[in-house]
Amino acid sequence: MTTFTAKEKAIAIAPKVTAVLSMMGSGFIIHQMLFYARHKHGKRCLLPTTTVNRLLLGMSCCDLIVSFTFFLTSWPIPVENTSIYGASGNQATCIAQGFFSQFSLAVVLYNASLSVYYLVKIRYQWRDRFIAHRVEPWLHGGALLGGLGTSVAGVALDLYNNDSWECWIAPLPQDCQETWQYGSSNCLRGDNASLYRWVFYYGPLWCAMLLVTVAMLAVYRSVLKAEKAVERYGEGQFTANTSGSSAAITSGTRDSTQRRKHSKKVATQGYWYCGAFYITWLLPTATRLTQLLMVGDAPPYPLILLTAMFVPIQGFFNCLVYIHPRYKTLRKDVRATLSSHGGTQGKDASAGQNVVSESVAIQEPNVEDDNPSLFPAEAINS
């Protein structure tokens, strides 16, 4: 009977914990999205009514599937691999796990899709209807086709094999010679696997990280310019019409201010989702860079263990970001309730209700809102 060390057991067991957290987080988001749509718009409404929430729903559904795959860790690895703790599958189960592990690329691409949405919505001020009809299908399609296409290609190329703690793109045996390096191969399966890892996963992953970075920097720059424009021109410059009445100007200014504040909150929510994406893939990226620099040597075990734990966890981080506005609202409501006395109680309750409305607006903004410009032209184009 094979005796396994604590390190070998840990790398097979630890990812199960983070995978469960991710499944719970993604499951909660899915439930809330579908429940909110049916609660607000009736039983006939099956999906959220806004692009950002449909993108988040798609990403959460993919993450739920992928997190369950990561929860299995070493179980689907063929039982013949006696050096792997928990290996109890066969080649068919290994291929199945490898397929869905590769499908995690869809979650990565959904993060990129979210950043594109925030870019065109906040930076370029595209209308909600236009985004929903002309842009959103490409955002969903790109993420799903990227994940499914590379997953199917991996099956066709016999790439899915034992990769130490799960089945993914790997040569079999792991020390075999690959054609792209030696001109010929003695691999039983997974020839050129080390190359396909870059083509099918790490290349798209790093491109997605670059896209997310550039897009959110552009969003941040737009919001910052809008804030500076308010300081420079004053609130009246947003909607003031010299031929209009003072009441119309005041009303327009108030609406513009509310839209600007809402856009800032939506952008902040986008920053948090991107932060969850970066945290999830920071350690896997560090591991891959370490492997490039340490040719022939394995990365340090703590780095490998942390990578195995963080790869399945994004659903949990997404859930924290999703409930963050509600947490802030609840905290303010509790403070308002505790501080309310006598005649001020009604006023505090009204203020708390307004805060709740603002928080819900972030989670499910009105898709019919087609305001063409939330920021002054001077702030966007300067």
KEKE-3310 file (N, C-alpha, C; in steps of 0.2 Angstrom, whole numbers, plus 5000, padded with zeros to 4 digits):
npx = (5004:5003:5011:5007:5013:5011:5011:5007:4995:4989:4988:4979:4968:4965:4961:4948:4941:4941:4935:4922:4918:4918:4908:4897:4896:4894:4883:4874:4874:4868:4855:4850:4850:4840:4829:4827:4823:4811:4804:4803:4798:4789:4783:4785:4797:4812:4826:4838:4836:4845:4861:4873:4870:4866:4878:4885:4877:4879:4893:4893:4886:4895:4906:4901:4900:4913:4919:4914:4921:4934:4933:4933:4946:4959:4952:4946:4958:4967:4967:4978:4989:4998:5005:4998:4988:4972:4968:4957:4950:4948:4954:4944:4936:4946:4948:4936:4936:4947:4942:4931:4939:4947:4937:4936:4942:4931:4926:4936:4936:4924:4926:4934:4924:4915:4923:4923:4910:4908:4917:4911:4899:4902:4913:4912:4898:4888:4871:4859:4850:4857:4868:4863:4857:4867:4880:4880:4877:4889:4898:4894:4895:4908:4915:4909:4911:4925:4929:4922:4927:4941:4941:4935:4944:4955:4951:4951:4964:4970:4974:4971:4977:4985:4989:4996:4988:4976:4966:4972:4978:4992:5007:5009:5019:5024:5037:5040:5046:5043:5036:5037:5048:5059:5058:5053:5042:5040:5029:5014:5002:4995:5005:5015:5010:5014:5016:5003:4996:5000:4994:4981:4977:4985:4990:4978:4973:4982:4981:4967:4969:4976:4967:4957:4964:4967:4954:4948:4956:4954:4940:4941:4948:4939:4929:4936:4939:4926:4923:4932:4927:4915:4920:4926:4917:4905:4889:4878:4882:4880:4867:4861:4851:4850:4839:4829:4817:4820:4816:4816:4830:4835:4829:4834:4848:4848:4844:4855:4865:4862:4863:4876:4882:4877:4883:4896:4896:4892:4904:4913:4909:4912:4926:4929:4925:4934:4945:4943:4945:4959:4965:4962:4969:4982:4992:4992:4998:5010:5016:5017:5026:5037:5040:5045:5056:5064:5070:5068:5067:5055:5042:5042:5035:5025:5020:5014:5004:4996:4992:4984:4974:4969:4964:4951:4943:4936:4922:4918:4924:4918:4905:4906:4909:4897:4887:4892:4887:4874:4878:4883:4872:4864:4872:4871:4857:4856:4863:4856:4844:4847:4851:4840:4827:4812:4805:4814:4815:4806:4812:4825:4822:4817:4828:4836:4828:4830:4844:4843:4836:4846:4856:4849:4848:4861:4862:4852:4850:4840:4835:4829:4834:4840:4849:4859:4871:4881:4891:4899:4904:4916:4923:4925:4931:4942)
npy = (4994:5011:5024:5041:5057:5072:5083:5079:5074:5086:5094:5088:5089:5102:5111:5107:5113:5127:5126:5122:5134:5143:5137:5139:5153:5156:5149:5156:5169:5166:5161:5173:5182:5176:5175:5188:5193:5186:5190:5204:5206:5197:5180:5176:5182:5176:5179:5191:5208:5217:5220:5219:5211:5200:5196:5193:5183:5173:5171:5166:5154:5147:5146:5139:5126:5124:5125:5114:5104:5107:5104:5090:5087:5076:5064:5060:5055:5042:5027:5019:5028:5027:5035:5046:5055:5049:5046:5038:5035:5033:5033:5039:5046:5055:5062:5069:5077:5085:5091:5100:5107:5114:5122:5132:5143:5150:5157:5166:5173:5179:5188:5197:5201:5208:5219:5225:5229:5238:5248:5252:5257:5266:5274:5277:5279:5272:5268:5258:5250:5248:5242:5230:5223:5224:5222:5213:5200:5196:5197:5186:5176:5176:5172:5159:5152:5152:5145:5133:5129:5127:5117:5106:5105:5101:5088:5081:5082:5073:5078:5079:5073:5066:5078:5080:5086:5086:5082:5089:5099:5090:5080:5063:5050:5061:5066:5064:5066:5080:5084:5098:5102:5093:5088:5075:5063:5053:5052:5045:5050:5067:5075:5089:5096:5105:5116:5118:5122:5136:5141:5137:5142:5150:5160:5166:5170:5179:5189:5192:5198:5209:5216:5218:5227:5238:5242:5245:5255:5265:5267:5272:5284:5291:5293:5300:5312:5317:5320:5330:5339:5343:5350:5360:5366:5366:5360:5365:5366:5354:5352:5364:5376:5390:5396:5390:5387:5391:5381:5370:5369:5367:5354:5346:5347:5341:5328:5325:5325:5314:5303:5304:5301:5288:5281:5282:5273:5261:5260:5258:5246:5238:5239:5231:5218:5216:5216:5204:5195:5197:5193:5180:5175:5179:5171:5159:5164:5168:5156:5150:5159:5157:5144:5146:5153:5145:5133:5116:5114:5112:5123:5131:5122:5128:5138:5131:5124:5135:5140:5129:5131:5143:5144:5138:5148:5160:5162:5163:5176:5184:5183:5190:5203:5205:5206:5216:5230:5229:5225:5237:5245:5239:5241:5255:5256:5249:5258:5269:5265:5263:5275:5283:5293:5297:5311:5310:5298:5294:5302:5296:5283:5286:5290:5279:5271:5277:5274:5261:5260:5265:5255:5244:5249:5248:5234:5230:5239:5250:5244:5251:5264:5276:5287:5298:5304:5304:5311:5327:5334:5340:5334:5321:5321:5329)
npz = (5000:4996:5003:5008:5008:5019:5011:4999:5001:5005:4994:4986:4994:4999:4988:4987:4997:4994:4982:4985:4992:4981:4973:4982:4982:4968:4966:4974:4968:4956:4960:4966:4955:4947:4955:4958:4945:4943:4954:4952:4939:4936:4934:4921:4917:4915:4915:4920:4917:4913:4904:4911:4922:4916:4910:4922:4927:4917:4918:4932:4931:4922:4931:4942:4936:4933:4945:4952:4945:4948:4962:4962:4961:4962:4961:4948:4941:4933:4941:4940:4943:4955:4963:4965:4977:4981:4968:4958:4946:4929:4912:4904:4914:4917:4905:4904:4916:4912:4901:4906:4915:4906:4901:4910:4905:4899:4910:4912:4900:4902:4912:4905:4896:4904:4908:4895:4894:4904:4899:4887:4891:4902:4898:4884:4883:4877:4872:4882:4876:4863:4867:4873:4861:4851:4856:4867:4863:4857:4867:4876:4867:4863:4875:4878:4866:4866:4877:4875:4863:4864:4873:4867:4857:4864:4868:4855:4852:4861:4874:4887:4902:4917:4928:4940:4952:4946:4931:4916:4903:4898:4896:4893:4896:4910:4908:4895:4878:4868:4852:4847:4853:4852:4839:4837:4845:4859:4867:4874:4875:4873:4866:4863:4873:4882:4874:4870:4881:4883:4871:4871:4884:4894:4886:4880:4893:4899:4889:4891:4904:4901:4893:4902:4911:4903:4899:4912:4917:4907:4910:4924:4921:4914:4924:4933:4926:4925:4938:4940:4931:4936:4947:4941:4931:4938:4944:4936:4923:4917:4913:4910:4902:4893:4888:4895:4909:4926:4935:4927:4924:4937:4939:4929:4932:4944:4940:4932:4941:4949:4939:4936:4949:4950:4939:4944:4955:4948:4941:4951:4956:4946:4946:4958:4954:4944:4952:4960:4949:4947:4959:4959:4949:4950:4958:4950:4938:4943:4946:4934:4928:4936:4933:4920:4922:4930:4923:4920:4934:4947:4953:4969:4982:4991:4983:4973:4980:4984:4972:4967:4976:4974:4961:4959:4966:4962:4961:4974:4978:4969:4974:4986:4981:4975:4985:4992:4990:4996:5009:5013:5013:5023:5034:5035:5037:5049:5058:5056:5062:5075:5079:5078:5086:5093:5085:5074:5069:5058:5048:5047:5044:5031:5025:5025:5017:5004:5002:5001:4989:4980:4981:4975:4963:4958:4957:4948:4936:4926:4911:4901:4902:4893:4892:4884:4888:4902:4907:4906:4890:4889:4899:4894:4882:4882)
capx = (5000:5007:5011:5007:5016:5006:5011:5004:4987:4986:4987:4973:4962:4964:4957:4941:4938:4940:4930:4915:4916:4916:4901:4892:4896:4891:4876:4870:4873:4863:4849:4848:4848:4834:4824:4825:4820:4804:4801:4802:4795:4784:4785:4787:4804:4817:4833:4839:4834:4851:4867:4879:4868:4866:4885:4887:4874:4883:4900:4892:4884:4901:4910:4898:4902:4920:4921:4913:4926:4940:4932:4935:4954:4963:4948:4946:4964:4967:4969:4985:4994:4998:5009:4994:4984:4965:4967:4952:4946:4951:4956:4937:4935:4952:4947:4930:4938:4951:4937:4928:4945:4949:4931:4936:4943:4925:4925:4941:4934:4918:4929:4935:4917:4912:4927:4921:4904:4910:4921:4907:4894:4904:4918:4909:4891:4883:4865:4858:4847:4862:4873:4860:4856:4872:4886:4880:4878:4896:4901:4892:4897:4915:4917:4907:4915:4932:4929:4920:4931:4947:4939:4934:4951:4959:4949:4953:4972:4972:4979:4969:4980:4986:4993:4998:4982:4969:4967:4971:4983:4998:5009:5009:5021:5025:5044:5041:5049:5037:5038:5039:5055:5064:5057:5050:5039:5038:5023:5008:4996:4997:5011:5015:5005:5017:5014:4995:4995:5000:4990:4974:4975:4989:4990:4971:4972:4986:4977:4961:4971:4978:4961:4954:4968:4967:4948:4946:4960:4950:4934:4943:4950:4933:4925:4940:4938:4919:4923:4936:4923:4910:4923:4928:4911:4899:4884:4874:4885:4878:4861:4859:4849:4849:4832:4824:4815:4825:4814:4819:4837:4836:4827:4839:4854:4847:4844:4862:4870:4860:4865:4884:4884:4875:4889:4902:4895:4893:4911:4916:4907:4917:4933:4929:4924:4941:4950:4942:4948:4966:4967:4961:4974:4989:4996:4994:5002:5017:5018:5019:5032:5042:5042:5048:5063:5067:5069:5070:5065:5048:5041:5042:5028:5020:5017:5010:4998:4992:4989:4979:4968:4966:4961:4944:4940:4933:4915:4917:4926:4912:4899:4908:4908:4890:4884:4895:4882:4869:4881:4884:4865:4862:4875:4868:4851:4856:4865:4850:4839:4850:4852:4833:4824:4807:4803:4819:4814:4804:4817:4831:4820:4816:4835:4838:4825:4833:4850:4841:4835:4852:4859:4846:4849:4867:4862:4848:4849:4834:4838:4826:4837:4844:4852:4865:4877:4881:4896:4900:4908:4923:4927:4926:4935:4948)
capy = (5000:5017:5029:5047:5062:5077:5088:5075:5074:5093:5097:5085:5090:5109:5114:5105:5118:5134:5125:5123:5141:5146:5134:5142:5160:5157:5147:5162:5174:5163:5161:5180:5185:5173:5176:5195:5194:5184:5194:5211:5207:5192:5173:5175:5184:5171:5181:5198:5213:5221:5217:5218:5206:5194:5193:5190:5177:5168:5169:5162:5147:5143:5145:5134:5120:5123:5124:5107:5100:5107:5100:5083:5086:5070:5058:5057:5053:5035:5023:5016:5032:5025:5040:5052:5053:5050:5044:5032:5035:5030:5038:5042:5052:5060:5067:5073:5082:5089:5095:5105:5111:5119:5126:5137:5148:5154:5162:5171:5178:5183:5194:5202:5204:5213:5225:5228:5232:5244:5252:5255:5260:5272:5278:5279:5281:5269:5267:5252:5245:5246:5237:5223:5220:5223:5220:5208:5193:5195:5196:5180:5171:5175:5168:5152:5148:5152:5140:5126:5127:5125:5111:5101:5104:5097:5081:5079:5081:5069:5082:5078:5068:5067:5084:5080:5086:5086:5081:5095:5098:5087:5075:5056:5052:5069:5067:5062:5071:5083:5086:5105:5103:5088:5085:5069:5062:5047:5053:5040:5055:5074:5077:5096:5098:5112:5122:5120:5126:5143:5143:5137:5145:5156:5166:5170:5172:5185:5194:5195:5202:5215:5219:5221:5232:5244:5245:5248:5261:5270:5269:5276:5290:5295:5295:5305:5318:5319:5323:5336:5343:5345:5355:5366:5370:5367:5356:5368:5365:5347:5352:5371:5379:5397:5398:5386:5390:5389:5375:5365:5369:5364:5347:5343:5347:5335:5321:5323:5323:5307:5299:5304:5297:5281:5279:5281:5267:5255:5259:5255:5239:5235:5238:5226:5212:5215:5214:5197:5192:5198:5190:5173:5172:5181:5166:5154:5167:5168:5149:5149:5163:5153:5138:5148:5155:5139:5128:5110:5114:5113:5129:5129:5118:5133:5142:5126:5123:5141:5140:5124:5133:5150:5143:5137:5152:5166:5162:5166:5183:5187:5184:5196:5209:5206:5208:5222:5236:5227:5225:5244:5247:5236:5244:5261:5255:5248:5264:5274:5263:5264:5282:5286:5294:5302:5314:5309:5291:5294:5305:5291:5278:5288:5290:5272:5268:5280:5271:5254:5260:5266:5249:5240:5251:5245:5227:5229:5245:5250:5243:5256:5270:5278:5294:5297:5307:5305:5316:5333:5332:5343:5329:5315:5322:5333)
capz = (5000:4995:5009:5005:5013:5021:5006:4993:5003:5005:4987:4983:4998:5000:4983:4988:5002:4990:4976:4989:4993:4975:4971:4986:4980:4961:4967:4978:4963:4951:4964:4967:4949:4944:4960:4957:4939:4943:4959:4950:4933:4935:4932:4914:4916:4917:4915:4922:4912:4911:4901:4916:4926:4912:4910:4928:4927:4913:4922:4938:4928:4920:4937:4946:4933:4933:4952:4954:4942:4953:4968:4961:4961:4960:4960:4941:4938:4933:4947:4939:4945:4962:4966:4966:4982:4979:4961:4958:4940:4923:4906:4902:4919:4917:4899:4906:4920:4908:4897:4910:4918:4901:4900:4914:4900:4898:4915:4911:4895:4904:4915:4899:4893:4909:4907:4889:4895:4908:4895:4882:4895:4905:4895:4878:4884:4873:4875:4885:4871:4858:4870:4873:4855:4846:4859:4872:4860:4855:4873:4878:4862:4863:4881:4878:4861:4868:4882:4872:4857:4866:4877:4862:4853:4869:4867:4849:4852:4867:4878:4894:4906:4924:4929:4947:4957:4943:4924:4912:4897:4901:4892:4896:4903:4910:4906:4888:4873:4864:4845:4845:4856:4850:4832:4837:4851:4862:4871:4873:4874:4875:4862:4863:4878:4885:4870:4869:4887:4881:4865:4873:4891:4897:4881:4881:4900:4899:4885:4895:4910:4898:4891:4908:4914:4899:4899:4918:4917:4904:4914:4929:4919:4913:4930:4936:4922:4926:4944:4940:4927:4941:4951:4936:4928:4942:4942:4931:4916:4914:4909:4910:4896:4895:4887:4899:4915:4932:4938:4922:4925:4943:4939:4925:4936:4949:4937:4929:4946:4951:4934:4937:4955:4949:4935:4948:4959:4944:4939:4957:4956:4940:4949:4963:4950:4941:4958:4961:4944:4947:4965:4958:4944:4952:4959:4944:4934:4946:4946:4927:4927:4939:4929:4914:4924:4933:4918:4923:4941:4949:4957:4976:4984:4994:4977:4969:4984:4984:4965:4967:4981:4971:4954:4960:4971:4960:4963:4981:4978:4965:4978:4991:4977:4973:4991:4995:4991:5001:5016:5015:5014:5029:5039:5036:5040:5057:5061:5056:5067:5082:5081:5078:5092:5093:5078:5069:5067:5052:5044:5047:5040:5024:5022:5024:5011:4998:5001:4998:4982:4976:4981:4971:4956:4955:4955:4943:4933:4921:4904:4897:4903:4887:4893:4880:4891:4909:4909:4901:4884:4891:4903:4891:4876:4884)
cpx = (5004:5006:5012:5010:5010:5006:5007:4996:4985:4984:4981:4967:4960:4960:4950:4937:4936:4935:4923:4913:4914:4909:4896:4891:4892:4884:4871:4869:4867:4856:4846:4846:4841:4828:4822:4822:4813:4801:4799:4797:4790:4787:4787:4794:4808:4824:4833:4838:4840:4857:4872:4876:4867:4873:4887:4884:4877:4890:4899:4890:4890:4905:4907:4900:4909:4923:4920:4918:4932:4939:4934:4942:4957:4958:4947:4952:4964:4970:4976:4990:4994:5002:5005:4989:4977:4964:4963:4948:4949:4952:4949:4936:4940:4950:4941:4932:4943:4947:4934:4933:4947:4943:4932:4939:4937:4924:4930:4939:4928:4920:4931:4929:4914:4916:4925:4915:4904:4913:4916:4901:4896:4908:4915:4902:4887:4877:4864:4855:4852:4866:4870:4859:4862:4879:4886:4880:4885:4900:4900:4895:4905:4918:4915:4910:4922:4933:4928:4925:4938:4946:4939:4940:4955:4957:4951:4960:4974:4976:4977:4972:4981:4991:4994:4992:4976:4971:4966:4976:4990:5000:5009:5014:5023:5032:5045:5044:5043:5040:5041:5046:5061:5063:5054:5047:5039:5033:5017:5002:4999:5003:5010:5011:5008:5016:5007:4993:4995:4995:4983:4972:4979:4990:4983:4970:4976:4983:4971:4963:4973:4972:4958:4957:4967:4959:4946:4950:4956:4943:4936:4945:4944:4929:4929:4939:4931:4919:4927:4931:4918:4914:4925:4922:4905:4894:4879:4876:4883:4872:4858:4857:4847:4842:4827:4822:4820:4823:4816:4826:4839:4835:4832:4846:4854:4848:4851:4866:4868:4863:4873:4886:4882:4881:4895:4902:4895:4900:4915:4915:4911:4924:4934:4929:4931:4946:4949:4945:4956:4968:4967:4967:4981:4994:4997:4998:5009:5020:5021:5025:5038:5045:5046:5056:5067:5066:5072:5069:5058:5048:5041:5035:5023:5016:5012:5003:4993:4989:4983:4973:4965:4962:4954:4940:4936:4926:4914:4919:4920:4906:4900:4907:4901:4886:4886:4891:4877:4872:4881:4877:4863:4865:4873:4861:4851:4858:4860:4845:4841:4850:4845:4830:4818:4805:4808:4819:4812:4809:4823:4828:4819:4823:4838:4835:4828:4840:4849:4840:4841:4856:4856:4847:4856:4866:4857:4846:4844:4837:4835:4829:4842:4847:4858:4871:4876:4886:4896:4905:4915:4927:4929:4931:4941:4954)
cpy = (5006:5022:5036:5052:5068:5082:5085:5075:5081:5096:5094:5087:5098:5113:5113:5111:5125:5132:5125:5130:5144:5143:5138:5149:5160:5155:5153:5167:5172:5164:5169:5183:5182:5175:5184:5196:5192:5188:5201:5211:5201:5185:5172:5178:5179:5173:5188:5202:5218:5217:5215:5212:5199:5191:5190:5184:5171:5166:5165:5155:5143:5142:5140:5127:5119:5122:5117:5102:5101:5104:5093:5082:5080:5064:5055:5054:5045:5032:5020:5021:5032:5031:5046:5050:5054:5048:5038:5032:5031:5035:5042:5048:5057:5065:5071:5078:5087:5094:5101:5110:5116:5124:5132:5144:5153:5159:5167:5176:5181:5189:5199:5205:5209:5219:5229:5232:5238:5250:5256:5259:5266:5277:5281:5280:5278:5267:5259:5247:5243:5241:5230:5220:5219:5221:5214:5201:5191:5193:5189:5175:5170:5171:5161:5149:5147:5146:5133:5124:5124:5118:5105:5100:5099:5089:5078:5078:5077:5072:5081:5072:5070:5073:5086:5081:5086:5083:5087:5093:5096:5081:5068:5052:5059:5070:5065:5068:5073:5085:5093:5106:5099:5086:5079:5068:5055:5047:5048:5045:5062:5077:5085:5099:5105:5118:5124:5123:5133:5145:5143:5140:5151:5161:5170:5173:5179:5191:5197:5199:5209:5219:5222:5227:5238:5247:5248:5255:5267:5272:5274:5283:5294:5297:5300:5312:5321:5323:5330:5341:5347:5351:5361:5370:5371:5362:5358:5367:5358:5348:5359:5373:5386:5400:5395:5390:5388:5383:5369:5364:5365:5356:5344:5342:5341:5329:5320:5321:5316:5302:5298:5300:5289:5278:5277:5275:5261:5254:5256:5248:5235:5234:5232:5219:5211:5213:5207:5193:5192:5193:5182:5171:5175:5176:5161:5157:5167:5161:5148:5153:5160:5147:5140:5150:5150:5133:5122:5109:5115:5119:5127:5126:5123:5136:5137:5125:5129:5142:5135:5127:5139:5149:5142:5143:5158:5167:5165:5173:5187:5188:5190:5202:5210:5208:5214:5228:5235:5227:5233:5247:5245:5239:5251:5261:5254:5254:5269:5272:5264:5271:5286:5287:5299:5304:5312:5302:5290:5296:5300:5285:5279:5288:5283:5269:5271:5276:5264:5254:5261:5260:5244:5242:5249:5238:5226:5236:5245:5249:5248:5263:5272:5285:5294:5300:5308:5310:5322:5331:5335:5338:5323:5315:5326:5328)
cpz = (5000:5001:5006:5010:5014:5015:5000:4995:5003:4999:4984:4987:4998:4994:4984:4992:4998:4985:4979:4990:4987:4972:4975:4983:4973:4962:4970:4972:4958:4954:4964:4961:4946:4949:4959:4951:4940:4948:4956:4944:4931:4933:4925:4912:4919:4918:4918:4916:4910:4908:4906:4920:4922:4911:4916:4929:4923:4916:4928:4936:4926:4926:4941:4943:4934:4941:4955:4951:4946:4959:4968:4962:4958:4959:4953:4938:4938:4939:4947:4942:4953:4966:4968:4972:4980:4972:4961:4952:4935:4917:4904:4907:4919:4911:4901:4911:4916:4904:4900:4914:4913:4900:4905:4911:4899:4904:4915:4906:4897:4908:4910:4896:4898:4908:4901:4890:4899:4904:4890:4885:4898:4902:4888:4878:4879:4876:4877:4880:4865:4861:4870:4867:4851:4849:4863:4869:4859:4862:4876:4873:4862:4869:4880:4872:4863:4872:4879:4867:4859:4870:4872:4858:4858:4868:4861:4848:4857:4872:4886:4898:4913:4924:4937:4952:4953:4936:4920:4906:4900:4896:4896:4892:4903:4908:4899:4883:4868:4857:4844:4848:4853:4842:4831:4844:4853:4867:4869:4871:4876:4872:4862:4868:4881:4881:4869:4876:4886:4876:4868:4880:4893:4892:4881:4888:4901:4895:4888:4901:4907:4896:4897:4911:4910:4900:4906:4919:4913:4907:4920:4927:4917:4919:4933:4933:4924:4933:4944:4936:4932:4945:4947:4934:4933:4940:4937:4924:4913:4910:4908:4903:4897:4893:4891:4906:4921:4935:4933:4923:4931:4943:4935:4928:4941:4946:4934:4935:4949:4946:4935:4943:4954:4944:4939:4952:4954:4942:4945:4958:4951:4943:4954:4959:4947:4946:4960:4956:4945:4953:4963:4953:4945:4953:4954:4939:4937:4946:4939:4925:4930:4936:4922:4916:4927:4928:4921:4930:4942:4953:4965:4978:4987:4988:4973:4973:4984:4977:4965:4971:4977:4965:4955:4963:4968:4961:4969:4981:4974:4969:4983:4987:4976:4979:4994:4996:4996:5008:5018:5017:5021:5035:5041:5039:5047:5060:5062:5061:5074:5084:5081:5085:5091:5086:5073:5066:5060:5047:5042:5042:5032:5021:5021:5018:5004:4997:4998:4991:4977:4976:4976:4964:4953:4953:4949:4940:4928:4914:4899:4897:4897:4887:4889:4883:4898:4911:4904:4896:4885:4894:4899:4885:4877:4884)
residu = (MET:THR:THR:PHE:THR:ALA:LYS:GLU:LYS:ALA:ILE:ALA:ILE:ALA:PRO:LYS:VAL:THR:ALA:VAL:LEU:SER:MET:MET:GLY:SER:GLY:PHE:ILE:ILE:HIS:GLN:MET:LEU:PHE:TYR:ALA:ARG:HIS:LYS:HIS:GLY:LYS:ARG:CYS:LEU:LEU:PRO:THR:THR:THR:VAL:ASN:ARG:LEU:LEU:LEU:GLY:MET:SER:CYS:CYS:ASP:LEU:ILE:VAL:SER:PHE:THR:PHE:PHE:LEU:THR:SER:TRP:PRO:ILE:PRO:VAL:GLU:ASN:THR:SER:ILE:TYR:GLY:ALA:SER:GLY:ASN:GLN:ALA:THR:CYS:ILE:ALA:GLN:GLY:PHE:PHE:SER:GLN:PHE:SER:LEU:ALA:VAL:VAL:LEU:TYR:ASN:ALA:SER:LEU:SER:VAL:TYR:TYR:LEU:VAL:LYS:ILE:ARG:TYR:GLN:TRP:ARG:ASP:ARG:PHE:ILE:ALA:HIS:ARG:VAL:GLU:PRO:TRP:LEU:HIS:GLY:GLY:ALA:LEU:LEU:GLY:GLY:LEU:GLY:THR:SER:VAL:ALA:GLY:VAL:ALA:LEU:ASP:LEU:TYR:ASN:ASN:ASP:SER:TRP:GLU:CYS:TRP:ILE:ALA:PRO:LEU:PRO:GLN:ASP:CYS:GLN:GLU:THR:TRP:GLN:TYR:GLY:SER:SER:ASN:CYS:LEU:ARG:GLY:ASP:ASN:ALA:SER:LEU:TYR:ARG:TRP:VAL:PHE:TYR:TYR:GLY:PRO:LEU:TRP:CYS:ALA:MET:LEU:LEU:VAL:THR:VAL:ALA:MET:LEU:ALA:VAL:TYR:ARG:SER:VAL:LEU:LYS:ALA:GLU:LYS:ALA:VAL:GLU:ARG:TYR:GLY:GLU:GLY:GLN:PHE:THR:ALA:ASN:THR:SER:GLY:SER:SER:ALA:ALA:ILE:THR:SER:GLY:THR:ARG:ASP:SER:THR:GLN:ARG:ARG:LYS:HIS:SER:LYS:LYS:VAL:ALA:THR:GLN:GLY:TYR:TRP:TYR:CYS:GLY:ALA:PHE:TYR:ILE:THR:TRP:LEU:LEU:PRO:THR:ALA:THR:ARG:LEU:THR:GLN:LEU:LEU:MET:VAL:GLY:ASP:ALA:PRO:PRO:TYR:PRO:LEU:ILE:LEU:LEU:THR:ALA:MET:PHE:VAL:PRO:ILE:GLN:GLY:PHE:PHE:ASN:CYS:LEU:VAL:TYR:ILE:HIS:PRO:ARG:TYR:LYS:THR:LEU:ARG:LYS:ASP:VAL:ARG:ALA:THR:LEU:SER:SER:HIS:GLY:GLY:THR:GLN:GLY:LYS:ASP:ALA:SER:ALA:GLY:GLN:ASN:VAL:VAL:SER:GLU:SER:VAL:ALA:ILE:GLN:GLU:PRO:ASN:VAL:GLU:ASP:ASP:ASN:PRO:SER:LEU:PHE:PRO:ALA:GLU:ALA:ILE:ASN:SER)
# end
